[in-house]
Every structure is written in C-alpha cells, then in structure tokens.
Amino acid sequence: VLEHVIKAQWSNLPDDVKNKFKASFLELMRAGTLAVVQELHPIKTKICSLVVELVKRDWPQRWPTFIPTLSSIASEGITQCELVLITLRMLAEDITEFSENLPPRRRKELTLNLSKNMKDF
C-alpha cells in the first residue's frame, strides 16, 4: 500500500504528509530493524526500497538533508549502516541499471548528485 501511494500519488500529497513519510522511513532506519543476522532480508530491502522511491521523487530539491541524514544514521550501529548501504546500492542500481521509468534528465541529475555527495561517506 505504501509503495503504491509513493509511486502513484506522491505528487498529489501535501508537503506535510510527504515530510511525515520521509521522517517515518528514516526513523525506521535509525531505530534499526532486528540485529543484522536476525532480520529477514526482505524486511530490510523493503524499507530501503521505499526510501529509494522517495529519493527518486524528492532529492535533492525537496530533500536536501537526505545524504547528511543517511551518514548520521550509518554511524549509529551495524544494522543502521547495513540499511544505509542497502539504500545507496539500490539507489545506484535504480538510477543506472533499472532507470527506464526515470526521465533522462532526472536520471542524470540523480547520478551527478549521488556522485557528488559520496564524499560524505
């Protein structure tokens, strides 16, 4: 349901609702799931894929704090670091290998910003 809302209704949502979505998913990452070896991989990847869907729609213009926040989350523990790395991997894959749904200009913008911001890690 959340994925459908993000993919199909995101542009129609009010900014305060969008910000709540972002804050909620980042809080899930910050709180971590279970320990790295205990949490099922599908749970981790779903959280990360939802964050990636938000990033593809709002970063960097409407979400300039995304990379610094991820960097902060990664430093909080091994589970959080794993979630951040999964998110970055999925984002890189989505904007390079699986980018048929992204307009070329948006794809280039995301690629350049991701490359530029990797120094923060």
Backbone torsions as a table, in degrees:
resi	resn	phi	psi	omega
1	VAL	NA	-46.8	-179.7
2	LEU	-62.5	-41.3	179.2
3	GLU	-61.9	-41.5	178.0
4	HIS	-62.6	-43.9	179.2
5	VAL	-60.6	-44.5	-179.3
6	ILE	-64.9	-46.6	-175.5
7	LYS	-74.2	-36.0	-172.2
8	ALA	-103.6	-25.9	-171.9
9	GLN	-119.9	-0.3	-171.6
10	TRP	-53.4	-46.4	-176.1
11	SER	-67.7	-18.1	-180.0
12	ASN	-92.8	-9.0	-177.6
13	LEU	-79.7	146.1	174.7
14	PRO	-66.6	154.1	-177.8
15	ASP	-58.1	-37.7	-178.9
16	ASP	-65.2	-34.7	177.0
17	VAL	-69.7	-41.8	177.4
18	LYS	-60.2	-43.8	-179.8
19	ASN	-65.0	-34.4	176.5
20	LYS	-67.3	-40.0	175.6
21	PHE	-58.0	-51.8	-178.2
22	LYS	-59.1	-48.6	-178.8
23	ALA	-62.1	-38.9	-179.2
24	SER	-66.1	-44.1	-179.7
25	PHE	-68.8	-38.6	177.8
26	LEU	-67.5	-34.5	176.6
27	GLU	-66.3	-37.8	174.2
28	LEU	-59.9	-40.8	178.3
29	MET	-67.9	-43.2	-178.2
30	ARG	-64.4	-42.3	179.5
31	ALA	-70.1	-21.3	-178.0
32	GLY	77.2	163.2	172.6
33	THR	-96.9	-146.4	173.5
34	LEU	-70.5	178.3	177.0
35	ALA	-56.8	153.8	-174.9
36	VAL	-48.7	-44.6	-176.3
37	VAL	-81.9	-12.9	-177.4
38	GLN	-94.6	-35.6	-175.0
39	GLU	-74.2	137.7	177.1
40	LEU	-68.1	139.2	-178.9
41	HIS	-56.9	-40.9	179.8
42	PRO	-60.2	-31.9	177.8
43	ILE	-67.0	-47.4	-179.9
44	LYS	-62.2	-44.9	-177.2
45	THR	-68.9	-31.8	179.1
46	LYS	-67.9	-44.3	177.1
47	ILE	-57.6	-48.0	-178.0
48	CYS	-66.2	-38.9	-179.5
49	SER	-66.9	-33.5	176.8
50	LEU	-67.9	-39.7	176.2
51	VAL	-62.7	-42.2	178.8
52	VAL	-60.8	-40.9	178.3
53	GLU	-61.9	-38.6	176.6
54	LEU	-66.1	-43.2	-179.6
55	VAL	-60.3	-44.9	-178.4
56	LYS	-62.1	-22.1	-179.4
57	ARG	-96.7	-29.9	-170.3
58	ASP	-122.7	-16.1	-174.5
59	TRP	-94.2	140.5	-0.5
60	PRO	-91.8	-14.1	-172.6
61	GLN	-57.2	-51.6	-174.8
62	ARG	-104.9	10.5	179.2
63	TRP	-150.9	60.8	-175.1
64	PRO	-67.3	-18.5	-177.8
65	THR	-88.8	3.6	-174.7
66	PHE	-56.9	-55.4	-176.3
67	ILE	-65.6	-47.9	177.1
68	PRO	-59.4	-35.3	178.0
69	THR	-67.6	-43.3	176.9
70	LEU	-60.1	-41.8	179.1
71	SER	-60.5	-42.9	178.0
72	SER	-63.7	-44.5	179.8
73	ILE	-61.9	-41.9	-177.8
74	ALA	-60.9	-29.4	-177.7
75	SER	-81.5	-2.3	-175.0
76	GLU	-86.7	-14.7	179.2
77	GLY	165.1	171.5	-175.6
78	ILE	-68.5	-37.9	178.7
79	THR	-65.8	-44.1	179.1
80	GLN	-64.2	-40.3	178.1
81	CYS	-62.1	-42.2	178.4
82	GLU	-61.7	-43.6	179.5
83	LEU	-62.3	-41.0	178.2
84	VAL	-64.2	-44.5	180.0
85	LEU	-64.9	-39.5	176.0
86	ILE	-62.2	-42.5	179.6
87	THR	-61.1	-47.9	-179.4
88	LEU	-64.3	-40.1	177.7
89	ARG	-62.7	-46.3	-179.3
90	MET	-64.5	-39.0	178.0
91	LEU	-63.5	-47.1	179.6
92	ALA	-60.4	-42.7	178.4
93	GLU	-64.2	-42.8	-177.9
94	ASP	-65.1	-34.3	-177.1
95	ILE	-92.3	-5.3	177.0
96	THR	-115.5	-58.8	-173.9
97	GLU	-85.2	-38.4	-173.4
98	PHE	-114.0	46.4	-170.4
99	SER	-99.4	17.7	-176.4
100	GLU	-63.2	-22.6	178.8
101	ASN	-89.7	-4.4	178.6
102	LEU	-98.5	132.8	173.8
103	PRO	-61.7	145.5	-176.7
104	PRO	-54.0	-39.1	-179.8
105	ARG	-65.1	-42.9	179.7
106	ARG	-67.1	-40.0	178.0
107	ARG	-59.7	-45.8	179.8
108	LYS	-64.0	-42.7	179.3
109	GLU	-60.5	-45.7	179.2
110	LEU	-64.8	-41.8	-179.9
111	THR	-62.4	-46.7	-179.9
112	LEU	-63.5	-43.7	-179.4
113	ASN	-67.9	-37.6	177.6
114	LEU	-64.9	-45.4	178.5
115	SER	-60.8	-44.8	-178.1
116	LYS	-64.0	-34.6	-174.5
117	ASN	-90.9	-3.2	-178.5
118	MET	-68.0	-17.4	176.8
119	LYS	-63.7	-21.5	179.3
120	ASP	-73.7	-6.6	178.1
121	PHE	-108.8	NA	NA
